[in-house]
Amino acid sequence: MAESTGDGVEVEPEGAAPELNSPGGGPGGGDGEEGLPAGAEASGLAARIEALFHTVRRPDREQYTNEEVARACREATGESFSTTYLWQLRTGRRDNPTKRHLEALAHFFQVPPAYFFDERQGAEIAKELALLGALRDAGVRSLALRAVGLSPEGLDTVSELVDVIARRDAARKRPSS
């Protein structure tokens, strides 16, 4: 069952946190930024669209494909909205869509259109999406729910433990010199 952020975004709570830069970045329906030219970075718009694909999921917790989203946007606007065009937006190859196209994307992903148009609101919504993505992980969600009844001192202790474990995990991942 989907959880709501309170502003219209619904995200499936179960399953693993989204993987960034997943394979298949071509225009046919891939999910990622692998199609970017060497040395190119995704524009702010591309990064925001990509974040929606990674966070807002189908009921089976899989990412929506470019084709599914493009089709829904075509139906919503009655205008041209191809799979390739969406892929170009996702990878930053195109960065000047029409207002109606962005509104259709916002409607599909159930975020306010301000996510694309207003820097401040877009950043706030992006933070909420990141939190929802993290809460999709069953272990993170379980830990958060168990911490709800803790005293402020207990929460500080849990926070300190998480910091220690995060540093230990980071040290393990660093290559030895």
C-alpha positions as CSV (number, residue, x, y, z in Angstrom):
1,M,0.0,0.0,0.0
2,A,1.4,3.4,-1.0
3,E,2.3,6.1,1.6
4,S,1.7,9.7,1.0
5,T,4.0,12.7,1.7
6,G,1.0,14.8,2.4
7,D,1.4,16.8,-0.8
8,G,0.2,14.3,-3.3
9,V,3.4,12.1,-3.6
10,E,2.7,8.4,-3.1
11,V,5.6,6.0,-2.8
12,E,5.6,2.3,-2.2
13,P,7.1,1.8,1.2
14,E,8.4,-1.8,0.8
15,G,11.6,-3.0,-0.9
16,A,15.1,-1.7,-1.3
17,A,16.1,1.9,-1.6
18,P,16.4,3.0,-5.2
19,E,19.7,2.4,-7.0
20,L,21.1,5.4,-8.7
21,N,22.6,5.2,-12.2
22,S,21.0,2.0,-13.0
23,P,21.7,0.4,-16.4
24,G,19.8,0.9,-19.6
25,G,20.2,4.6,-20.3
26,G,19.1,4.6,-23.9
27,P,16.0,6.2,-25.4
28,G,14.1,3.0,-25.7
29,G,13.0,3.0,-22.0
30,G,16.1,2.8,-20.0
31,D,16.5,4.1,-16.5
32,G,19.6,6.2,-15.8
33,E,22.1,8.7,-17.1
34,E,24.5,6.4,-18.8
35,G,23.6,8.0,-22.2
36,L,25.2,11.3,-21.1
37,P,28.1,12.5,-23.2
38,A,31.5,11.9,-21.6
39,G,32.2,14.6,-18.9
40,A,28.6,16.0,-19.1
41,E,26.5,16.4,-16.0
42,A,22.8,16.2,-15.9
43,S,21.1,19.6,-15.7
44,G,19.0,20.5,-12.6
45,L,15.9,19.6,-14.5
46,A,17.3,16.2,-15.6
47,A,18.4,15.5,-12.0
48,R,14.9,16.3,-10.7
49,I,13.2,14.1,-13.3
50,E,15.7,11.3,-12.6
51,A,15.0,11.6,-8.9
52,L,11.2,11.1,-9.6
53,F,11.9,7.9,-11.6
54,H,14.1,6.6,-8.8
55,T,11.8,7.4,-6.0
56,V,8.2,7.2,-7.2
57,R,7.5,3.6,-8.2
58,R,4.9,1.4,-9.7
59,P,2.8,-0.6,-7.3
60,D,5.1,-3.6,-7.9
61,R,8.0,-1.3,-6.7
62,E,9.7,-1.3,-10.1
63,Q,10.6,1.9,-11.8
64,Y,8.3,3.3,-14.4
65,T,9.7,3.0,-17.9
66,N,10.1,6.0,-20.2
67,E,7.4,4.5,-22.4
68,E,4.9,4.3,-19.5
69,V,5.5,7.9,-18.5
70,A,5.6,9.3,-22.0
71,R,2.3,7.6,-22.9
72,A,0.6,9.0,-19.7
73,C,2.0,12.5,-20.5
74,R,0.7,12.3,-24.1
75,E,-2.7,11.3,-22.8
76,A,-2.7,14.1,-20.2
77,T,-1.7,16.8,-22.6
78,G,-3.0,15.7,-26.0
79,E,0.4,16.8,-27.3
80,S,3.4,15.0,-28.7
81,F,5.5,13.4,-25.9
82,S,7.7,10.7,-27.2
83,T,9.8,8.2,-25.3
84,T,12.9,9.7,-26.9
85,Y,11.9,13.2,-25.8
86,L,11.5,12.0,-22.2
87,W,14.9,10.2,-22.4
88,Q,16.5,13.4,-23.6
89,L,14.9,15.3,-20.7
90,R,16.2,12.7,-18.2
91,T,19.7,12.8,-19.6
92,G,20.0,16.6,-20.0
93,R,20.2,16.5,-23.8
94,R,17.1,18.6,-23.8
95,D,16.4,21.1,-21.0
96,N,13.7,23.4,-22.2
97,P,10.4,21.6,-22.1
98,T,7.1,23.3,-22.4
99,K,5.2,24.2,-19.2
100,R,2.5,21.7,-20.2
101,H,5.0,18.9,-20.5
102,L,6.4,19.6,-17.0
103,E,2.9,19.9,-15.6
104,A,2.1,16.5,-17.1
105,L,5.2,15.0,-15.5
106,A,4.3,16.5,-12.2
107,H,0.8,15.1,-12.5
108,F,2.1,11.7,-13.4
109,F,4.5,11.5,-10.5
110,Q,2.0,13.2,-8.1
111,V,4.3,16.1,-7.2
112,P,3.3,19.8,-7.3
113,P,4.4,21.5,-10.6
114,A,6.5,23.8,-8.4
115,Y,8.9,20.9,-8.1
116,F,10.2,22.0,-11.5
117,F,9.5,25.7,-11.5
118,D,10.4,26.9,-8.0
119,E,14.0,26.3,-6.7
120,R,13.1,26.5,-3.0
121,Q,10.0,24.4,-3.2
122,G,11.8,22.0,-5.6
123,A,14.6,21.5,-3.0
124,E,12.1,20.9,-0.2
125,I,10.2,18.3,-2.3
126,A,13.4,16.6,-3.3
127,K,14.3,16.2,0.4
128,E,10.9,14.6,1.1
129,L,11.4,12.3,-1.9
130,A,14.8,11.3,-0.6
131,L,13.4,10.5,2.8
132,L,10.6,8.5,1.3
133,G,13.2,6.6,-0.8
134,A,15.2,5.8,2.4
135,L,12.0,4.7,4.2
136,R,11.3,2.2,1.4
137,D,14.1,0.1,2.9
138,A,12.4,-2.2,5.4
139,G,15.4,-2.1,7.9
140,V,15.5,1.7,7.9
141,R,11.7,1.9,8.4
142,S,11.7,-0.6,11.2
143,L,14.5,1.2,13.0
144,A,12.7,4.6,12.6
145,L,9.4,3.2,13.9
146,R,11.1,1.5,16.9
147,A,12.8,4.9,17.8
148,V,9.5,6.8,17.9
149,G,8.9,6.2,21.7
150,L,12.5,6.9,22.8
151,S,13.4,9.8,25.1
152,P,15.5,12.6,23.7
153,E,18.5,11.1,25.4
154,G,17.7,7.7,23.9
155,L,17.5,9.2,20.4
156,D,20.9,10.9,21.0
157,T,22.4,7.5,21.9
158,V,20.9,5.9,18.8
159,S,22.1,8.8,16.6
160,E,25.6,8.4,18.0
161,L,25.6,4.6,17.4
162,V,24.5,5.2,13.8
163,D,27.3,7.7,13.3
164,V,29.9,5.2,14.7
165,I,28.6,2.4,12.5
166,A,28.5,4.7,9.4
167,R,32.1,5.7,10.0
168,R,33.1,2.0,10.5
169,D,31.3,1.0,7.3
170,A,32.9,3.9,5.3
171,A,36.4,2.8,6.6
172,R,35.8,-0.7,5.4
173,K,34.9,0.5,1.9
174,R,38.0,2.6,1.6
175,P,40.8,0.9,-0.3
176,S,43.8,0.1,1.9
177,S,47.0,2.1,1.1
